[in-house]
Amino acid sequence: MNVLSQFANDTTYTAAESAAVAGAVVFLLLVSLIAVVISYVIYAWALGKIFKKAGIESWKAWIPVYNNWVMLELGGQPGYWAVWAFIPIVNIGSMVFMFIAMYHIGLKLGKDGAFVVLAIFLPLVWLLWLAFDSSKWHKKEPRDPITV
């Protein structure tokens, strides 16, 4: 007896089982959608606070893709990398430029260079930390003690 034939013979489901599976899938999709919307609202709100510290209108943080463009330019990187993030393989380079921008934004808000590790591994925590701490925006980056 073939292993595949065992599975092929065992695929009869009742209407109640099919409805239960469909209901579970719909429930998981709704929970996922709600989680994505909540995380985007938190992300945009925190990014808007950082933009406000930098003297940029906070409404720009609520527009997808454009908010990353502005964030890249705020960190001294070319903004077009936000659009290139949609191209497979190229998006890895885009991510590197985003992390470099996060590094420079952290420096301009008075954080040391190692603070970018938080941005890489926990970007939402990084955003919330910078948005709600008492740091002030410096137009020019102070010297990073790591590179001195």
N, C-alpha and C positions, 0 to 999 in steps of 0.2 A: 504494500500500500504506500502510495506516494504521500509525502508530507503536504503538498499543495492540495491534493484531493481531499485530505482530511478537513482543511479549512474551507474548501469549496462546498462541502456537504453541510457545513454547520452555519449557514448564513440566513436562516429563516428567522425573522423577527415579527413579533406581533405589532399591531397598530399602536398599542399602549407603549411598548418599548421604543418604537420609532418616535413617537411623540415626546417621550421622556428625554431621549437623546437630543432631539431638535430643541426642546425647551432648555436643556442644559447648555447647548451651544449658543443659543440666543442670549441666555443669561450671562455667560462668560464674555460674549462680545459687548454687551451693554456695560458690564463692569469694567472691561478694558477701555471702552470709549470714555467712560466717566473718569477713569484714572488718567487718561491722556489729556483730557480737557482740564482737569484740576492741575496737573503738573505744568501744562502750558500757561495757565493763568498765573501760577506762582512764578514761573520763569519770566514771563513778560512783566509782571509787576516788579520783581526784583531788578530786572534789567532796566526798567524805567527809572527806578531809584538811582541806579548807577549813572544812567544817562543824565539825570537831573544834577547829580554831583559834578558831572563833567561839563555842564552848561548846554546840553543837548535836550531838545524837546522830548519829554517822556513818552509821547504818543507813538514815537517811532519804534518803541520796543514791542508794540502790539501787532506789528505787521510782519507776518512770516517772511523769511528770507531777507527782507530789508533790514530787520533788526540785527541779523548776523553781519550784513554788509556794513552797517553803522558800527557795530562792535569791532569788526576787523579794522576799520579805518581809525577808530578810537585808539586801538592798540598799535597804530602805525603800520598796518599791513594793507595790501591792496584789497579793496572791497569785493572785487569780482570773484574772489575765491568762494564767496557765499553761494554764487550761482554754480560754480564748478563742482560744488559738493554733491550735485546730483549725478555726476558722471562716474560710473564705476572705475575703480583704480585711481583716478584723479582725485577722488574724494579723500584718499589717504593724505595727499599733499595739502588739501584744503584743511583737513583736521590739524595738521602740523602748523599751518599758518594761524589757525584759530587759537591753538595753544600758545604760540608766540605772542599773539595779540593779548591773550589773557595774562601772560607774564608781564607785558608792558603796562597793562591796565592796573595790575596789582602793584607794580612799582610806582605808578602815578598816584595811587591811593595810599602810599606809604607802607606797603607790605614788602617784606624781603623776597628775594628771588625764589626761595624754597616754597613759598606760598602757592606757586603754580602747581605743585604736586596735588594739592587739594582740588584745584581746577581740573586736573586731568582725571582723577579718580572719582571725585564727588562734585561735579560741576554745579549742581543745584545748591549744595551747601556753600560752595565758594561764592555763588551769586548772592545768597541770602546774607552771608557774613559781610561781604562788601557793601551790600545795600543798606544794612541796618547798623553797621558800626559807626563810630564817630569820625572816621577818616575824612580828610578833605582832599579835593582834587588838586594836583600840582601840574601845571602845564608842561613843565619840564621834568623828566624823570630824575629823581635823585640817584646818586651812584649806588649801585648794587654792591653790598659788602662781599658777596660771593665772588664777584669778578674783579675786585680791587687788587 
